[in-house]
Amino acid sequence: MSRLVSTSHLSSLHRHRNFSVILSSKSLLIPIQYTNTNSSLTNNPSSSLKTSFSNPRIFHFSFPNSSHRKDLIIRAFESSSSSSETTNEKVPKEEEDGKQEDEEKKKSETENGSVKGKNDDEYPSGEFEFKEITGWKSFVVKCRMLIAYPWQRVRKGSVLSMKLRGQISEQLKSRFSSGLSLPQICENFTKAAYDPRISGIYLQIEPLNCGWGKVEEIRRHIINFKKSGKFIVAHVPICQEKEYYLASACGEMYCPPSAYFALYGLTVQSSFLGGVFEKVGIEPQVERIGKYKSAGDQLTRKSMSDANCEMLTALLDNIYGNWLDKVSSTLGKKREEIQSFVDEGVFQVERLKEEGWITNIRYDDEVVDMLKERLGQAKDEKLRMVDYKKYSRVKNWTLGLTGGKDQIAVIRASGSISRVKGSLSISSSGIVGEQFIEKIREVRESKRYKAVVIRIDSPGGDALASDLMWREIKLLAATKPVVASMSDVAASGGYYMAMAAGCIVAEDLTLTGSIGVVTGKFNLGKLYEKIGFNKEIISRGKFAEVTAAEQRPFRPDEAELFAKSAKNAYTMFRDKAAFSRSMPAEKMEQYAQGRVWTGNDAASRGLVDVLGGFSRAVAIAKQKAGISQDKQVTLVEMSRPSPTLPELLSGTAASIVGLERTVMGVFQNLTPSDGVQARMDGIMFEKLEGASNDNPIFTLIKDYLSSI
């Protein structure tokens, strides 16, 4: 199957060898005992890179008698990257910074949702330009349609029907896989724009369970499709902010009379276990580095800190402000009018129609009848329609959308990061470092690829794995252009990978940043007294019991060691992020301290290079590879997942897979990992991120309390 990015660089997507990455949702565990290996990365972050760190310094942790102890969840968050062009820029005051960003955003707002970054003029936009296929090429396309396999044929005058609902994966899906794939959704939009057999699109939008990065990418393709002159109709039975964000871009939006319309605004939540631990006799002993580091707060506090509130408020304001701006631009209404509408809490569908918030009130069958009439079909006929799954099988080759001889490799990295594949892991459940490195080396050693785009959608995970992948990406970037494209989130370990690329492209609302460290352990002494449990340890070595003795608090010398190790870990994370992006450590410190940024804010601070989607990343890769923007390229997907047994089964098998992921996530939270974890903390945006990134332990506790 081919994948088209834009007519300026028509691209076919070649499916390479099978490559699966592993998704999981682990907490960050950092035991305290460690040793350092030799490293070419000295404490001086300004030293020259030359060979991109031949031996990066890594923490190695030992776990004495780990089955008999509990270590405190530790989160070490990596930052997003900055461009070398912006490293010497003076940091403005917070008030001026916010005003400047708002003004720039309003001035640069365009119909396709792109927002200009500081380096925008240096990079091509990758904007979609529709050019109708005519002449000899049109004849060739018709011939190819005649010889296509039966399952790849589409009747003339058909409507492409796509139902967007639930989770949307960043990975490609096999024909046996269930669920939606963002690359295939976007590809279907592009193919449909050029396919003479497709008259329009019927988009059924139901509650979405994905981040704003993916939503923005889909919205961009909706607007691109409209450039073909074909119609796109949205039907929305349950409408909240994300659903309306997409449906309003279609131009035609229909809802049934009983539609649940809930545009009430956005919220952000943070959970705290301090009170729970106090009642059960658990004392978290936390060493917290970073003003905005909130992971420790979740364990020790009973309420939100001022710094955490400041950070989350800024994120929420940014996301909500973006929603207001984009919707007002789409509807042709003032921003204040949109905000007033939300604050009024309107839910009556009749009023929505009267005031122009939706096109009309119609049931699904009525919309289908309307489409029949529009296409000149009789009412008693069945609407000529092709669904998402079948249309995904239509090859770009059939439509004459194949790329040129120049090839750009696409490597997708989605999910939580681990170094090796677990014995109980299933395919497509996260980023496995050793598998990812194998693909990176394969691309580096091949002369086929002119450039590489690494698509990242990850909150982080194992820091050692992140560092090893960073090293390989750096080596790759020394041989050919590498561009990182951020999706919903590329923070902590996810950003760690991105900062090794020569250029970072983020969506306006990508969550990134978060450089900080929290380390500690649980003192379970009081809990043990309550339940009558006793534990005695015989040890050799002054600090042998520092992580093993959870039945008592730290001794003063142990607490001092913990504090020093946390400070050292934080300094290494911060300095490496600064060094990788040629930014002084002092400047990086202003953006670190555990703070999470949106892509827009990260761009204004030089943490990412430019704002845009996947197509812009491809355009930049072409630019850096010396390929003309009007020349076609072939995108070669390196991470095509293979169908697995759980994917071939249905019903019970799906439940088993879900249970396995949940159980594995809990076990990974309760047991020590193989090293430092670099992960963004579990911020939960209600109606923002769709699914909570909260620790599964929180879920278990909430389930237990609700059953009392």
SVG drawing of the C-alpha trace seen along z (x, -y; Angstrom):
<svg xmlns="http://www.w3.org/2000/svg" viewBox="-37 -41 73 58">
<polyline fill="none" stroke="black" stroke-width="0.4" points="0.0,0.0 1.3,-3.4 1.0,-6.5 0.8,-10.0 2.0,-13.0 1.2,-15.8 1.2,-16.4 4.4,-18.3 6.1,-15.0 3.8,-12.2 5.0,-9.2 4.4,-5.5 4.7,-3.6 6.6,-0.4 6.0,2.2 9.4,3.3 10.1,6.3 7.9,6.9 8.9,4.8 6.8,4.6 7.2,2.3 5.9,2.9 3.4,0.7 3.0,0.7 2.3,-1.8 4.9,-1.4 5.8,-3.6 9.3,-4.7 11.4,-2.7 14.8,-3.8 16.6,-1.9 19.4,-3.8 22.5,-1.6 24.5,-2.3 27.8,-2.4 29.0,-4.4 30.5,-3.0 33.3,-4.8 31.9,-7.5 33.1,-9.9 30.3,-12.3 32.2,-14.3 30.6,-16.6 31.4,-19.4 28.3,-19.6 30.1,-21.9 32.7,-19.4 32.6,-18.5 30.5,-15.6 32.3,-14.4 31.2,-10.7 28.0,-11.3 29.1,-9.9 30.9,-6.7 30.3,-5.6 27.5,-7.5 27.5,-7.5 24.7,-5.3 23.5,-4.5 23.5,-0.8 21.4,0.2 21.6,3.4 18.6,4.9 19.7,6.9 16.9,9.3 14.4,7.3 11.6,9.7 11.4,8.7 11.3,5.0 9.3,2.1 11.1,-0.8 9.5,-4.1 8.2,-5.0 10.8,-7.2 10.3,-9.4 13.1,-11.0 11.9,-13.2 13.8,-14.2 13.3,-17.4 12.4,-18.3 15.1,-19.5 16.0,-22.9 17.6,-24.0 21.1,-25.3 19.9,-28.4 17.9,-29.5 20.3,-28.6 21.6,-32.1 18.2,-33.8 17.4,-35.7 14.6,-34.3 11.7,-36.7 9.6,-37.3 6.6,-35.0 4.1,-37.7 5.7,-39.0 6.3,-35.5 2.7,-34.6 1.4,-37.8 4.0,-37.4 3.0,-33.8 -0.7,-34.7 -0.1,-37.4 2.1,-35.3 -0.4,-32.4 -3.3,-34.6 -1.3,-36.2 -0.1,-32.9 -3.3,-30.9 -4.2,-29.3 -7.1,-27.2 -5.1,-24.0 -4.2,-24.6 -0.5,-25.2 1.1,-27.7 4.4,-29.3 7.4,-28.7 10.6,-30.7 12.4,-28.9 9.4,-28.6 10.9,-30.5 13.9,-28.1 11.9,-25.0 9.4,-24.1 5.8,-23.9 4.9,-20.6 1.4,-22.0 -0.8,-19.8 -1.4,-21.0 -4.1,-19.2 -3.3,-18.8 -5.8,-16.8 -4.6,-13.8 -5.1,-14.4 -4.0,-13.3 -2.0,-10.2 -1.6,-9.6 -5.4,-9.6 -5.7,-6.9 -3.0,-4.8 -4.9,-5.1 -8.1,-3.9 -6.3,-0.9 -4.8,0.0 -8.3,-0.2 -9.5,2.4 -6.7,4.9 -6.8,4.3 -7.6,7.3 -11.4,7.6 -10.8,6.6 -9.1,3.5 -11.9,2.3 -14.3,-0.5 -17.5,-1.3 -17.6,-4.7 -19.6,-7.3 -18.8,-5.7 -18.7,-7.4 -15.8,-6.6 -17.2,-5.9 -14.9,-6.2 -15.9,-5.8 -13.5,-7.6 -14.0,-6.2 -12.0,-5.2 -8.2,-4.8 -6.2,-5.7 -2.8,-4.0 0.3,-5.7 1.4,-2.3 0.3,-0.7 -2.2,2.1 -2.2,5.4 -5.4,6.5 -6.2,8.8 -5.8,6.1 -8.7,4.3 -8.8,0.6 -7.8,-2.5 -4.4,-3.5 -3.5,-7.2 -1.2,-6.6 -3.9,-4.7 -6.6,-7.2 -4.5,-10.0 -3.6,-7.9 -7.3,-7.2 -8.0,-10.9 -5.3,-11.5 -6.2,-8.6 -9.8,-9.6 -8.9,-13.1 -7.4,-11.8 -9.5,-8.7 -12.0,-9.4 -14.3,-6.7 -14.8,-8.5 -17.3,-11.3 -17.0,-12.3 -16.5,-11.2 -19.0,-10.3 -17.2,-10.8 -18.9,-9.3 -17.3,-10.8 -17.8,-9.2 -16.0,-9.7 -12.3,-9.7 -9.6,-8.3 -6.4,-9.9 -4.4,-13.0 -4.6,-16.4 -1.6,-15.7 -3.5,-13.0 -6.6,-15.0 -4.7,-17.9 -3.2,-15.6 -6.7,-14.3 -8.1,-17.8 -5.3,-18.8 -6.1,-16.0 -9.8,-16.9 -9.0,-20.4 -6.6,-19.0 -9.3,-16.7 -11.6,-19.6 -9.1,-21.1 -10.1,-18.4 -13.6,-20.0 -15.3,-16.8 -17.8,-16.9 -17.1,-15.7 -20.0,-15.2 -19.7,-14.6 -22.3,-12.8 -21.8,-13.2 -24.2,-11.5 -22.0,-12.3 -20.1,-15.5 -17.5,-16.9 -14.5,-19.1 -12.4,-16.8 -15.3,-15.5 -16.5,-19.1 -13.0,-20.1 -12.9,-17.6 -16.6,-17.8 -16.6,-21.6 -13.6,-21.4 -15.8,-19.2 -18.1,-22.1 -21.2,-19.9 -22.1,-18.6 -25.2,-16.6 -26.5,-15.3 -29.5,-13.2 -32.3,-14.9 -31.2,-12.9 -27.5,-13.8 -25.5,-14.2 -23.8,-17.6 -21.4,-18.5 -19.1,-21.4 -18.6,-22.3 -14.8,-23.0 -11.7,-21.1 -10.3,-19.9 -7.0,-18.6 -6.7,-16.3 -4.0,-15.2 -4.2,-12.4 -2.6,-12.4 -2.0,-9.4 -0.5,-11.2 -3.7,-10.8 -4.1,-7.2 -0.5,-6.3 -0.9,-8.1 -3.9,-6.1 -2.3,-2.7 1.1,-3.5 3.2,-4.0 5.8,-6.9 7.1,-7.8 10.7,-9.2 11.1,-11.4 14.0,-13.3 12.5,-15.7 14.6,-17.7 12.8,-20.3 10.4,-23.0 7.6,-21.5 8.4,-17.9 5.0,-16.6 5.6,-12.8 6.7,-12.9 3.8,-15.1 1.4,-12.4 3.0,-10.2 3.6,-12.7 1.0,-15.5 -2.7,-15.6 -3.3,-18.5 -1.7,-20.2 1.4,-22.4 1.5,-26.0 4.2,-25.1 2.2,-22.1 -0.9,-24.2 1.0,-26.8 2.3,-24.2 -1.1,-22.5 -2.9,-25.8 -0.5,-26.9 -1.0,-23.6 -4.8,-23.8 -4.8,-27.5 -2.7,-26.6 -4.9,-23.7 -8.2,-25.5 -7.0,-28.6 -6.0,-26.7 -9.4,-25.0 -11.2,-28.4 -8.9,-29.9 -9.3,-27.0 -13.0,-26.6 -13.6,-30.3 -11.5,-30.4 -13.4,-27.4 -16.9,-28.8 -16.2,-32.4 -17.2,-33.4 -15.3,-35.6 -13.3,-33.9 -15.3,-35.6 -18.5,-34.2 -17.2,-30.7 -16.1,-31.1 -19.5,-32.5 -21.2,-29.6 -19.2,-27.1 -19.7,-28.9 -23.4,-29.0 -23.6,-25.2 -25.8,-24.9 -26.9,-21.3 -30.2,-21.7 -29.7,-20.4 -32.4,-22.6 -30.7,-25.7 -27.4,-24.5 -29.0,-24.4 -30.6,-27.7 -27.4,-29.5 -25.3,-27.8 -23.2,-25.5 -24.3,-22.5 -25.6,-22.2 -28.8,-20.3 -30.6,-17.7 -30.7,-14.3 -30.5,-10.7 -27.8,-8.5 -30.3,-7.0 -31.5,-10.5 -27.9,-11.5 -27.5,-8.4 -30.7,-9.3 -29.3,-12.9 -26.1,-11.4 -28.1,-9.2 -29.9,-12.3 -26.7,-14.2 -25.2,-11.3 -28.3,-10.9 -29.2,-7.5 -32.7,-6.3 -34.0,-6.1 -34.6,-2.4 -31.0,-1.7 -28.2,-1.0 -25.8,-3.8 -22.6,-3.1 -20.2,-3.1 -16.7,-1.7 -15.6,-1.4 -12.3,-2.4 -11.0,1.2 -11.6,2.1 -10.4,-1.2 -7.2,-0.8 -6.4,2.1 -6.5,-0.2 -2.9,-0.7 -1.5,-4.1 0.0,-2.5 -3.5,-2.0 -4.2,-5.7 -0.9,-6.7 0.3,-8.1 3.5,-6.1 6.7,-7.9 9.9,-8.5 13.2,-6.7 14.4,-8.6 13.5,-6.8 13.0,-8.2 12.8,-5.7 10.0,-6.1 10.5,-4.6 7.6,-4.7 8.2,-4.7 5.0,-4.5 4.3,-3.6 6.3,-3.1 10.0,-2.4 11.7,0.8 15.1,2.1 14.2,5.7 11.0,7.5 9.4,9.1 8.6,12.8 4.9,12.0 4.8,9.1 2.8,9.1 3.7,7.4 2.6,3.8 2.7,3.0 5.5,0.4 9.0,-0.6 11.5,2.2 15.0,0.7 16.9,3.6 14.3,4.0 14.3,0.2 18.1,0.2 18.1,3.0 16.0,1.0 18.1,-2.1 21.3,-0.2 19.6,1.4 18.8,-2.1 22.2,-3.5 24.0,-0.7 21.8,-0.9 22.5,-3.3 18.9,-3.1 17.6,-5.8 18.3,-9.5 16.8,-10.6 14.9,-9.3 11.8,-10.4 11.3,-9.1 7.7,-9.4 7.5,-9.5 4.5,-9.0 5.8,-8.1 5.8,-9.4 9.1,-7.7 10.2,-4.7 13.5,-3.0 16.2,-5.6 19.0,-3.2 17.0,-2.1 16.3,-5.7 20.0,-6.5 21.0,-3.5 18.4,-4.5 19.6,-8.2 23.2,-7.0 22.1,-5.0 20.0,-7.9 23.0,-10.2 25.1,-7.8 22.4,-7.6 22.2,-11.4 25.9,-11.5 25.4,-9.6 22.1,-11.0 19.4,-13.6 17.1,-12.6 14.0,-14.4 11.9,-13.7 8.1,-14.1 6.2,-14.3 2.6,-13.0 0.5,-13.3 3.4,-13.1 7.2,-13.0 8.3,-13.7 11.0,-12.3 12.4,-9.2 10.4,-10.0 12.0,-13.4 15.4,-11.8 15.1,-10.0 13.9,-13.2 16.8,-15.4 19.2,-13.2 17.6,-14.2 18.8,-17.1 15.4,-18.7 12.4,-18.3 8.8,-18.9 6.0,-19.0 2.3,-19.6 1.1,-22.7 -0.3,-20.7 2.3,-17.9 3.2,-17.3 6.9,-17.5 9.7,-18.5 9.7,-17.5 13.3,-17.3 13.4,-16.3 14.0,-13.6 12.2,-12.1 13.7,-9.3 13.1,-7.6 11.6,-4.6 8.7,-3.6 9.1,-3.3 6.6,-0.5 7.5,-0.3 4.2,-1.4 2.3,0.7 4.3,3.8 3.5,3.0 -0.3,2.9 -0.3,6.2 2.2,8.0 4.8,8.4 8.6,8.4 11.6,8.2 15.3,8.5 18.3,8.0 21.9,9.1 24.2,7.0 27.7,6.1 28.6,2.7 27.7,-0.7 24.8,-1.3 23.8,2.3 20.4,1.8 19.6,-1.5 16.9,0.0 16.4,3.3 15.4,2.0 11.8,0.7 10.9,1.6 12.7,-1.6 13.3,-5.1 16.6,-6.3 19.5,-6.9 21.0,-10.4 23.9,-9.2 21.5,-7.2 19.3,-10.2 22.3,-12.3 23.3,-9.6 19.8,-9.6 19.8,-13.4 23.2,-13.5 22.3,-10.7 19.1,-12.4 20.9,-15.7 23.5,-14.0 20.9,-12.1 19.0,-15.4 22.2,-17.2 23.1,-14.5 19.6,-14.5 19.6,-18.3 23.1,-18.6 22.7,-15.9 19.6,-17.5 21.3,-20.9 24.4,-19.4 22.4,-17.5 20.7,-20.7 23.7,-23.0 22.0,-25.0 23.8,-26.2 22.9,-24.2 21.9,-27.4 19.4,-28.2 18.1,-24.6 17.7,-24.8 15.0,-27.5 13.0,-25.1 13.7,-22.0 12.8,-21.4 10.2,-18.8 8.0,-21.1 5.8,-19.8 5.3,-22.1 3.0,-22.1 4.6,-22.0 3.8,-25.7 5.5,-26.8 8.4,-24.4 8.9,-26.0 8.9,-29.5 11.6,-28.4 13.8,-26.7 13.0,-23.2 11.7,-22.1 12.6,-23.5 9.3,-24.0 5.6,-23.3 3.7,-21.0 2.6,-17.5 4.1,-14.4 4.0,-15.9 6.1,-18.8 8.6,-16.4 8.9,-14.7 9.3,-18.0 12.1,-19.0 13.8,-15.6 13.7,-16.2 15.2,-19.6 18.0,-18.3 18.7,-15.5 18.9,-17.9 15.7,-16.6 13.6,-19.2 10.2,-19.8 8.3,-19.2 10.0,-15.9 8.2,-12.7 9.8,-10.5 9.0,-7.0 8.3,-6.6 9.5,-3.2 7.8,-2.1 10.3,-0.2 8.0,0.7 5.2,2.7 3.7,5.0 3.0,8.6 -0.3,10.2 -0.1,12.0 -2.3,14.7 -4.2,12.2 -4.9,10.1 -6.3,13.1 -8.7,14.0 -11.7,12.0 -13.9,11.7 -12.3,13.6 -8.8,13.2 -9.2,9.4 -10.1,9.5 -7.1,11.7 -4.8,9.2 -6.2,6.3 -5.9,8.2 -2.3,9.1 -1.4,5.5 -3.1,4.4 -1.5,7.1 1.9,6.6 1.6,2.8 0.9,3.4 3.7,5.9 6.1,3.4 5.1,0.8 5.5,3.0 8.9,4.5 12.2,2.8 13.3,2.1 16.7,2.6 17.6,-1.1 16.6,-4.7 13.2,-5.5 12.7,-8.6 9.0,-9.1 6.5,-12.0 4.4,-11.8 0.7,-10.7 -1.1,-13.9 -4.7,-13.1 -6.6,-15.5 -10.3,-14.8 -11.6,-15.2 -8.0,-16.2 -6.0,-13.0 -8.9,-10.6 -7.2,-8.0 -5.4,-8.6 -1.7,-8.1 -2.2,-7.6 -0.3,-4.9 -2.2,-1.6 -1.7,-1.5 -3.9,-4.5 -6.6,-2.7 -6.4,0.3 -6.6,-1.9 -9.6,-3.8 -11.3,-0.5 -10.7,0.8 -12.0,-2.3 -15.1,-2.4 -15.9,1.2 -15.9,0.4"/>
</svg>
